Amino acid sequence: MKRLSASTAALLLTTTASAIDICVTPNTPIPDNGAEIAIPIFFIASDSENVSSINLEIIMTHDWVGDLLIKLRSPNGITITLLDQPGIPSAGFPGPFGCGGQDISCIFTDSAINQAETICSTTLTPVIAGPVIPAMPMDTFLAQPAAGLWQVLITDQSPYDTGTLLQACLSITTNIACPADITADGTLDFFDISAFLTAFSNNDPIADFTADGSFDFFDISAFLAEFSAGCP
Amino acid sequence: MRTLFPSIFSSIVAACILFCPSVLGAQPLTPVPIKQIAAPPSDMVSGLLTLPDPATIPVVSRSALVPVKALFNEGQWTWSMPISVQQRGARIALLPADIGAWSAKLTAPDQSSIPARLNAPPDKRVHIGTDALAWVAQDRDFTHLSIQPNNQGAWVLTITSDHEAAGFILIDSGPEIALSTHVTTLSTLQNQPITLESKFSNAVRLTSLTAEVTSPSGRIMTELAPAGASQVTFFPDEAGSHSVRMIAQGIDLQGEHIFRTTQHLIDAAQPAPLIKSPTVTTDDNHVFFAFAPTTTTRRTILAAEVWGRRDGVLTPVAWISTIVGSTRALTLDARWIALAEVDPGTLELRAVRLHDINSFVLLEIIDRIPVPIQRLTLPQAPDSITPDMLTGTFKQSVPSRLPPQITQSAGPGHRLMLIHGYCTDANPYPVSHFTGDLAVFEDFNQSRSHDEFALNLLAQSAPMKSFGVVAHSQGGIASLHLLNFYWSGLDWARGGNRLIQTVGSPYQGTALAGNAAVLGDIFGFGCGENESLSYSGSASWLSLIPSAPRQQVYYHTTSFEDGFGFDYCNIITDLLLSDPDDGVIERSAGQLPSANNMGHLEGWCHTTGMRDPAQCTDHARNSIMNQEAKR
């Protein structure tokens, strides 16, 4: 996995199935009990590249992580919650204010073992550390366009404690979009035609190339046009 | 500060808040997060978590508390008592039930008469003063008489009244001889005989021993020991607090008759269903010991030692404990087994204990239960003990009845909470001595067990994200109880160096608990009895507090300025406590082993109204505590 700064990432064209990290180091204070801040991360890719895997590393200081609401928004506006005031409602944490531990240095990834919402302890700093499962699955972004402006959205929802976002690293692996490659093996051949026809016969949505909810001549025509055009 | 005697109205209101079923009914059971406590083998082998031999925690008295039983004669009620005064003099406190009920006089060996009242003509042989009596009728001053040294001989105290006025005489005279009395078991249960054993110091021969027992309903039982015997047994058929006055007479080597009493507060706890042998289950990281459940919501404290064999040698693994409700189970983090390197197939529980959560009376103890686990995949042994091995994680709670929320002491944030002690009418700390975000705990004029007190702290600290503590007297003990057994804002405290700072906390109990119980039978209580502050209750409680939470406590003790003369904080309680004391607790009983002893200062007493300034008003110490506090 390559890790790049935001400036060098801008020069890069992504390739199929390679993971790219784009890191920003904003050192942005989080307003106490205040407005949401949005940290932009520009992910440079071709329009045909979709997300095949994604995770987000966050490194930040905060005196009371139970105050924090952290979200990730994709270029096409899909937003998921990564951390939602961990410990609220109480899962046995002392007091009603959620996890009172300090600092975060974690990677939100669906493949983690520990839940970000419940990993809290009274003794560890950073209290949310290592790979953690976000509140909502990162898989939400799969097959969505990778290119464009991603945003890390952070809100401090309770008074008295503050923190600073030190670093956010967005790691995305893309697949190059090629609708006619039904078998998703990177080549266009007889098997894609066969697979299309099978899907068409079964009214599989993958065969609805016109995206009109019906399966008809226009879908076949659109598929053949894509097939003829080839893939990038 | 001095506790105000509550008006009848406020007493009724306070009593109703505490006991009226309708109010209690409004307090639903709330799941309160509890810790799965564990302690390392070092705590086991040091004896820190071992129940003490009751003989090592006696009530020691060099005085006698004598009931006044006047006889009607020639138009008035009269009572008199001969007092054999030695070279060191004598101290006498007059404790009538009704203010101004008694007229008293001392008759000197030369038959001269000295009226025992403040405005009496001065007599250099006797000093007359007044003082309050901590914890009992604190709004009143009682007359005390000090027969000065070198006035030895046969004195007589005479009390007269125009009605049959009850009360007590507390007297310290004669040679320096102590009576020590202890209960022979810490398992004092309803419908089980309770035995007390007494002995004199200085080779004084015990000639007579009597126990005067007042049951919770006020029934008085008088039990006599067989001639020459040192034990008296009574049978409590009621559950609850029994006040016991042990009356001992003896003869010293010079043939002098000795008369001493000790006063006790003994809880005859309602027995709990037996815990029996546990069912043992495991997951990847834990071993669970599930004992027989109960059908009640009564909360108790369960504890056990875990042992196993390493290379055939019996080896301590860990001590485990928790508060339990109807489900009674203990959890052992399997890393303790890995750390001790014992064979899981040889595990056994020892000293499996069940305690009452308020009086800490031992309800049941099982010496040994084998709990072999034949197939257990152990986790990797950690390099050292991790914090979560000592407390468990936030997963379990026990339904508890939080105290009525009389006040909510502060807003949110991270605060330093100033906590008062037992039965007081105000915060003893000058708020101006502290800076930053503060909270002032308020539960005035109440008697709470340590657990009730801790739950009240939990309730009042609910608006805060975290807090540290500067506490006085029982407030310090309740804070440690909260830290040990429950998850609270204490666990999130940050900044500073000290989590719990205390002044004048009787970690090992106070003799006043028993004396207040006996005297309260006459005077009534402004606040109520408190078994958790007795020596035996405190010893049982301490045996449930591992070293790790104790190390979060920074404690201070004080006592009167000790000069060349007869010194004290409160002349009446000085008759009941062993020097040095602060008027309520003895320096020795203020010690908390394994905690941080921040020193002992003379010249400071427990509360205001005593001879030296109140210990919580020490600006220098308060400034340091403020500076060092976590919040």
Interface residues (C-beta under 8 A of the other chain):
Chain A: D63 W64 S90 A91 G92 F93 P94 G95 P96 F97 G100 G101 Q102 C120 S121 T122 T123 S158 P159 Y160 D161
Chain B: P33 T386 P387 D388 T391 T393 F394 K395 Q396 S397 P412 G413 H414 S461 A462 M464 K465 S466 W487 S488 G489 L490 D491 W492 R494
